[in-house]
Amino acid sequence: MRFKKILAPGLRYFVQPQVNDANRVVGYECLLRQKRADGQWEVPHQLETLTLPHIQTLLAVPFQKLPEAPIFLAIDLFYTQIMSPDFPDFVNWVMQRIAPLYLVIEYRSERIPNRLQQYRFLQKIRAAQDEGARFAIDNVGSDLSALKQIEWLLPVVDELKCSMAAFRKDDPSIWLDLNLAFWNKLAKERQIDLVLTGVETEEDAALARQLKIQFRQGNLVGQPIEMRRIVSDRPVHASADARDHID
């Protein structure tokens, strides 16, 4: 069976916080992990082969205990999952389960579909946005191909996520086609939220402050934890603005 390997026992969703420039939590990204024989957790292989009903099954239990605050919960989806006939029902199911949290659909662009496929994809995203979801592009990189991969998506993008792994240079002489300043400028021009992910060191955090990148995510900000611990370890208080902060 196609899904036998990835649906083996031990799959679990963890969440990693995202903070704003005041170091207040604005939301969490859901990260699927699989337990190895040695007890460590790792990213499962072939995540794109998961069907949306399978993802619902994995999310059903952790969704039973969530903070009651107008912050976001982000779920990573692949092209085939978004293009699935199940996508509208999945979006509605998630939004009903997590309210008053709101949904962010995260997508890593690894292909440029033909024009008809682009049109259908954008239709699906706009329909989800009409229901109150937001759309984020994950892992934009530092070479020109990164821009080409997402140009067709820019009309519907609410958030761009840049990983420090693509921009960190051991050798200052290394040339980056697209640096963080480029993405920062693009985001501001298009009124898109820019998020710096993979923030691992104080130097990474200092760079975000220098460039006035408002949102940050990474192990320096917070390690991935089990969903239930959002409530038990860190009580939250709703703010007036969904992307403002929680205590």
VEXVOPA-548969 format. One record per residue (C-alpha): z, y, x; residue in three letters. Coordinates in steps of 0.25 Angstrom, whole numbers, padded with zeros to 4 digits, always signed. Layout:
! VEXVOPA-548969
ZYXAla...
END
This chain:
! VEXVOPA-548969
+0000+0000+0000Met-0004+0014+0005Arg+0010+0020+0003Phe+0018+0008+0008Lys+0022+0013+0022Lys+0025+0028+0018Ile+0033+0024+0006Leu+0042+0014+0014Ala+0057+0015+0012Pro+0064+0027+0019Gly+0055+0039+0015Leu+0063+0051+0011Arg+0061+0066+0009Tyr+0069+0075+0018Phe+0069+0090+0017Val+0068+0101+0027Gln+0073+0115+0024Pro+0064+0128+0026Gln+0071+0141+0028Val+0067+0156+0028Asn+0070+0167+0038Asp+0084+0168+0033Ala+0086+0153+0036Asn+0088+0150+0021Arg+0082+0138+0016Val+0070+0140+0007Val+0066+0126+0004Gly+0064+0112+0010Tyr+0052+0103+0014Glu+0052+0088+0010Cys+0049+0079+0022Leu+0046+0065+0019Leu+0053+0055+0030Arg+0053+0040+0032Gln+0065+0033+0038Lys+0061+0025+0051Arg+0068+0012+0055Ala+0077+0019+0065Asp+0082+0028+0054Gly+0074+0040+0058Gln+0066+0048+0048Trp+0051+0051+0051Glu+0039+0057+0044Val+0032+0046+0036Pro+0017+0042+0039His+0006+0045+0029Gln+0013+0055+0020Leu+0000+0058+0014Glu-0001+0045+0008Thr+0011+0047-0001Leu+0008+0049-0016Thr+0014+0060-0024Leu+0022+0050-0033Pro+0027+0044-0020His+0032+0057-0015Ile+0039+0060-0029Gln+0046+0047-0027Thr+0051+0051-0014Leu+0055+0065-0019Leu+0062+0060-0032Ala+0076+0057-0026Val+0077+0069-0017Pro+0073+0078-0028Phe+0085+0074-0036Gln+0094+0083-0027Lys+0088+0097-0023Leu+0094+0111-0022Pro+0093+0120-0034Glu+0086+0132-0027Ala+0073+0139-0028Pro+0068+0134-0014Ile+0056+0125-0011Phe+0054+0110-0008Leu+0042+0107+0000Ala+0034+0094-0001Ile+0023+0090+0009Asp+0011+0084+0002Leu-0003+0080+0008Phe-0017+0083+0003Tyr-0019+0070-0005Thr-0005+0072-0011Gln-0008+0086-0016Ile-0022+0081-0021Met-0016+0070-0028Ser-0017+0070-0044Pro-0001+0068-0043Asp+0001+0082-0036Phe+0003+0091-0049Pro+0013+0081-0055Asp+0020+0080-0041Phe+0021+0095-0040Val+0027+0096-0054Asn+0037+0084-0051Trp+0042+0090-0039Val+0043+0104-0044Met+0051+0099-0056Gln+0060+0091-0047Arg+0064+0101-0037Ile+0065+0114-0046Ala+0070+0124-0043Pro+0065+0121-0029Leu+0050+0124-0028Tyr+0039+0115-0022Leu+0031+0118-0009Val+0020+0108-0007Ile+0017+0107+0008Glu+0004+0103+0013Tyr-0001+0100+0027Arg-0016+0103+0028Ser-0023+0092+0036Glu-0037+0093+0029Arg-0047+0103+0023Ile-0052+0097+0010Pro-0066+0099+0005Asn-0067+0111-0005Arg-0065+0103-0018Leu-0053+0097-0012Gln-0047+0110-0008Gln-0049+0116-0021Tyr-0042+0104-0028Arg-0031+0105-0018Phe-0029+0120-0020Leu-0029+0118-0035Gln-0017+0108-0034Lys-0009+0117-0025Ile-0011+0129-0034Arg-0007+0121-0046Ala+0006+0117-0039Ala+0008+0132-0035Gln+0006+0135-0050Asp+0018+0126-0053Glu+0026+0133-0042Gly+0024+0125-0030Ala+0021+0131-0016Arg+0011+0126-0006Phe+0013+0125+0009Ala+0004+0121+0021Ile+0012+0113+0031Asp+0011+0113+0046Asn+0000+0123+0049Val-0004+0123+0063Gly-0008+0131+0075Ser-0023+0128+0076Asp-0035+0134+0069Leu-0036+0121+0061Ser-0023+0123+0054Ala-0028+0136+0048Leu-0041+0129+0044Lys-0033+0118+0037Gln-0026+0127+0028Ile-0036+0138+0025Glu-0040+0132+0012Trp-0026+0131+0007Leu-0021+0145+0010Leu-0024+0151-0004Pro-0013+0142-0009Val-0003+0141+0003Val+0011+0146+0000Asp+0017+0142+0013Glu+0012+0139+0027Leu+0021+0130+0036Lys+0019+0131+0052Cys+0025+0121+0060Ser+0031+0125+0074Met+0026+0113+0080Ala+0012+0118+0079Ala+0016+0132+0085Phe+0026+0128+0096Arg+0020+0130+0110Lys+0026+0124+0122Asp+0015+0132+0130Asp+0014+0146+0127Pro-0001+0146+0131Ser-0005+0136+0120Ile-0014+0143+0110Trp-0011+0142+0095Leu-0023+0145+0086Asp-0014+0149+0075Leu+0000+0153+0078Asn+0012+0155+0069Leu+0009+0170+0069Ala-0005+0167+0063Phe+0001+0158+0052Trp+0012+0169+0049Asn+0001+0180+0047Lys-0007+0171+0038Leu+0005+0167+0030Ala+0009+0182+0028Lys-0005+0186+0025Glu-0006+0175+0014Arg+0008+0177+0009Gln+0011+0162+0013Ile+0025+0158+0018Asp+0025+0153+0032Leu+0035+0142+0036Val+0038+0138+0051Leu+0041+0124+0051Thr+0045+0115+0063Gly+0056+0125+0067Val+0064+0117+0077Glu+0069+0128+0087Thr+0075+0142+0087Glu+0063+0146+0094Glu+0055+0141+0082Asp+0064+0149+0072Ala+0063+0161+0081Ala+0048+0161+0080Leu+0048+0160+0065Ala+0057+0173+0065Arg+0048+0180+0075Gln+0036+0177+0066Leu+0044+0180+0053Lys+0041+0167+0048Ile+0050+0166+0036Gln+0051+0151+0033Phe+0055+0140+0043Arg+0057+0125+0043Gln+0061+0115+0054Gly+0072+0107+0060Asn+0079+0120+0065Leu+0079+0125+0051Val+0084+0111+0045Gly+0081+0096+0047Gln+0075+0088+0036Pro+0086+0083+0027Ile+0087+0074+0015Glu+0084+0081+0002Met+0097+0078-0004Arg+0104+0086+0007Arg+0098+0099+0003Ile+0108+0100-0008Val+0120+0092-0002Ser+0119+0099+0012Asp+0114+0113+0008Arg+0117+0119-0005Pro+0107+0130-0009Val+0108+0142-0017His+0095+0147-0024Ala+0089+0161-0020Ser+0081+0170-0029Ala+0069+0167-0020Asp+0064+0153-0018Ala+0060+0156-0004Arg+0071+0165-0001Asp+0083+0156+0003His+0094+0147-0001Ile+0108+0146+0005Asp
END
